[in-house]
Amino acid sequence: MGRAGFNRKSALATLTMVLAAEAADVDVLWGLKSPLAALQHHRGITHSFFGVPFIAAATLGVVYVIHRLRQRRPGAITPRGKPPVRWGYLYLFALLAALSHLLLDYTTAYGIRLFEPFNYRWYSWDLVYILDPLIWAVLIAGLALPALLGLINQEIGARSQGPRGRTGAVVALVCLALIWGVRDYQHRRAVTAMDSFLYRGAEPQRVAAYPYMINPFRWHGVVETADFLETVPVNSLEPEVNDAQARIFYKPEETEVLRVADSSYFGRVYLDWAVFPYAREQKLEGETRGYFVEFQDLRYTYPEESGRTALGGYVVLDPELRVLMQGMNSWTSPTPESLEHQPLRP
């Protein structure tokens, strides 16, 4: 965005926009407290429309301090041909950069709470996987290729016609918009195909399609019916729902164990975030005694991935249904097998 033309309006434009575009992720500091606190607060107030003006103002304050320190250096001069520092423009640029962060997060399946603190609902476009090599390649090329061409021009003695990189940056942004457009069209085709399909003879109450990393025609479909949830591969190019590779998750009966697990700190935070939550209880036998309740969100339960679901968690209860352990899945998280011979005490 800076090279697309904003850096011609004011000095420090690129620095301001880079910092403002990243500043919202300051909420990752909640992860220092616990992974569960990170889930509770990530993509909250700093990722909302309400927070954008404050993020922009804080960024501008940091840039102002950097600018003042640079001006105090001995022999500091303003380069010729560079635009002056225009603080009003820089605040506007910081607003736009902060909004770009919200847009990028909105395109993913993780979601974002755009209207916090007035509305805590999660919103997501479900177009882009959390890591997207194609988008990275387009944006990096938009920066790297003009720089490479500039080095070639220097070698052959070509005269520069002003700041380099504007065309490459604009083309990269246009390509990004085209990627979103193609994936939005394919996403709609996938959802429409899923919505017109019967699942084990049952009509869907709710359907959603989630992206894979590279292939824009391959989708991870999740369906909810009255009695079960189902994950199913979807090909949006045909479009086609591959029911033969579906996985079924029957809705469990409401038990006191699940009720207590749902009302725990972990349960409240997780169920607020999850779109297709699924919980199952397992009774712990032997010396352990108690209950192990595993939570997962089926939008991250990809059929080809084995083991624990990404962004899942657990609650461990004793026989009196007191919460003994709770948290997000990790390499060190307990499993029913690891608790088999471990007496649990409140």
N, C-alpha and C positions, 0 to 999 in steps of 0.2 A: 504493500500500500504506500509506503514511503517513497519508493522509487517510481511508482506510477504517477507521481506528480506532486505529492504533498511536500516533498523535500525542497521543492522550488519556491514554496510560499514562505517558509520560515526556516531559519537555522534550528538545529536540534530536533527537527521533525521526526527523523527516523528513530533517534534515541527515545523520544517521548512515546512514539507509537509502539515500539518494541516493549518497553516497560509496561505501558498501559494494557497491552494485549496479554501480558503474562500475569499481571498483578492480581487478578481474581483468584488465582490458584494459591494465594497466601493461606487459604483455608486448609491446605494440606498439613499445616502445623498441628491441627487437631489429631493427626496420626501419632504425634509424640505422646499423646495421652493414652490412646488405644485405637486399634483398628475399628472398633465399634463406634467410637466417638467420631472417627473420620467419616464413616458411612453416614452418621447422623447429621453432620454439619457440612459435608462436601457438597459443592454446587448449590449452596444456599444463598445467604444474603449477599455475599460478594459476587454471586453469579446472577443477580436479579437486576431488573430495570431500576429499582429503587437504589441499588448499590452502585450503579455505574457512575453517576455524577461524583460520588465520594471517592471511588477508585481513581477517576480521572484527576480529581483535585489532589489526591495524595501523590499520584505519579508526578504531577506538575511540580509539587513541592520538592520532590526528590531531584527532579531535573533542574530546578532553580538552584538548589544547593550545589549540585555538580557544576553548574554554569558559574556560580559565584566563586567556587574554589579554583576553577580554571582561569577565571579572570584575574585572580590574585597572584597567579604564578608570574615570576619575573620574566619580562619580555613577551608577555602574552599579547597577541595582536589578532585582529579580525581578518581572515583571508580575503583577498580581493575577489570580487565576482560572486561571493556568497551572499544569500539574502540575510537580512538582519533577523534578530530574534524577535518574534511577534508572539507575545504570550497569549493573547486572545485566540489566535490561530492554533497555538499549541494545545490549549484546553479543548478546543473543538476537535483537533486530531486525536487527543487522548480519549475523548468520548467515543469517537468512531472506532478506535482500536479496541476499546473495552467492549463495545457492542459486537465487534467481530469475534471476540472470545465467546460471547453468548451464542452467536450464530453457529460457530463451529461445534460447540458442545451440544447444541440443540439437534444437530444433524445425526448424532450418535444415538444408540439405543439406551444408553445409561440414563439419559434424561437430565433435566435441569429445572429448578424451581424459579421460574422467571418472575413471579410476582410476590415472592417473599419480601417483607413479613406480613403482607395483607392476605395472601393466599399461598398455602404450602403445597399446592398440587404440582406434581411432576409433569413436564411436557417433554416430548421427544419426537423427532421426525423419522427416526429409524432407517436412515439411508446409508450411513457410513459405519463401518466397523471401528472400534476404538483405536486401532492402529491401521493406517491405510497407506501402503507403499506407493500406490498410484498417485495419490494427492501429494505425498512427499516429493515424488519424482518431478511432478509438474512444477511445484513451487521452487524446488531447488534449481531446476533447469532455468526457470525464469530469472534467477539471480546469477547462476554460474555461467550460462552461455554468453550473456552480454559482457561479463568480465573477461571471459576467454577471448571473445572477439576484440575487446579493447586491447588486450595484450598483443594480439596479432597486428592490429592497426599500428601500435607503437613500434613494432618491429619493422614494419614496412614504411614507417614515417608518415602515416595518414594523419591529418589534422583533426582534432576532436571538435565536434559541433555542439558542445555543451555537456551537461551531466549525462553519463551513459546509463543504460539500463531501463529507461522508461518503457520502451516498446516491449522488451522482454517481460517486464513486470505486468503490464497491461494484458499481454497475451496469456500469461500464467493465470491471472485472475479470471479472465474469460474462460479459459480451459476448466478452472475450478467450478465455475457456474455451470458449464456444460456437463461436467461429471455429475453434479447434483441433479441437473435436469434429466439426464438419462436414468439415473438411479431412482429418481422420484417416479418416472414413468414405469419403470420395471417393478418398483415396489407396489404401485397401484394395481398392476396386472396380477402380481402374486396374491395380493389381498383379495381381489375380485374373484380369482380362481378358487381360493380357499373358501370364500363365503358362499360359493355356489355348489359346494361339495357336501355330501352326507358322510358322516363318520360313524361307522358301525351302525348305520341306519338312523343316527341321531342328527338333528339339525344343530349347527353351531350357534352358540349364544354370543361368542366373542372370538375374533381371530386377529392375529398379528403376524407380520413377517419381519424377520431380523436379518441383517446383512452378514455376508462372509467377508473376508479380508480383501479379496481381489475381484473375484468373479461377480459382475453385477447382475447375472441371471440366476444365481444360486441363492436361495433364501432358506432360513431356518423358520419354519412355520410353527406357531403355537395356537391350539384350538381349545376352547372351553365349551363343553356341553353340560347338560343338567347333571350327569352322573360321573363324568371323567374329564380329564385334560389329556391332550395328545400333542406330541411333537411330530412334525412330518416335514420331509424335504420338499421343496417347491422349486420348480423350474419356470421362471417367468417368461422365458423365450417362447415356450410352446403355446400357452402356459399349461403346466401340468402339476398335479399334486400326487406325489409318490406314496400312496397309502401302504404299499408293501413294506416300506422301511419305517413305518410309524412306531412310536413308543407310547404306550397308554399308561396313564397315572390315574387310577380310580380315586375319587374323592373319599377320604377317610371319614368314618363316623366321628361325630363330635364327642370327645371324651373329656373327662376332667383333666387328664394329663395334658392334652393338647390345649385346653383352655388356659391352664396355668402357664404353659410354655408361651402361648400367644401373648399373655399379659405381662410376661417378664420384660425387663429392660431391653434385652435383645429382640424379643418378639415384637414389641411396639415399634422399635426403630426399623426393623427389617420389613415388617408388614406395611409400614408407611411408604417404604421405597419400592418394594417388589410389585411387579405388574401381574405375574402369574405365579403367586406363591404356592408352594406345595410342602406340606410338613408330614412327617411320619414318625410314629413313636416305636421304640423298641424297649422291651423289658430287659433289664440287666439281671442276670442270674448269678448264682454262686455267692462269693463273699461280697460282691459289689452291692447288689440289690438297688433298686431304684429304676429310673427311666432315662433313656437317651432319646431326645427329640431332634431330628435333623431337618433343617430348613433348606430349601433351594428355590430359586426363581427360574422357571422353565424357559425364560427367554435366553438364559445362559446355559441351559442343558442341551448342548449340541450332541446329536446322536453319535458322532464318530469319536467323541471324547469320553474316555473311561475314567474311573476314579471319582474323586469329589468334584462337585460342581463348582465352577468359579463363582465367587461372590455368594457363597452359601454360608451356613453357620449351624450352630447347635445350642441346645440347652440341656443340662443334666439335672435331673430331679431326684431327690431321695424318696424313700417309700411314703413319707408324709407329704410329698409334693412340694418340698422346699427347694428353691433354686440353689444348686451347689456350684455349678459352672455354667458359663455362657460366653459366646464369642463368635468371631468370624473364623471361617476355615483357613488353616495354614498348615505348613509342614509339621508343626508341633501340636496341632489340635488333637484332642483325645478322640478315640473311636470306641465303639462298643467293645471291640476285641481288646484294646489296650486297657480298658477299665474292668475287664473280666475278673481279675484277681486283686483288685484294688479297693479296699473298703472305703466308702465315701462318707464323709462326716460334714455336717453344716459348719 
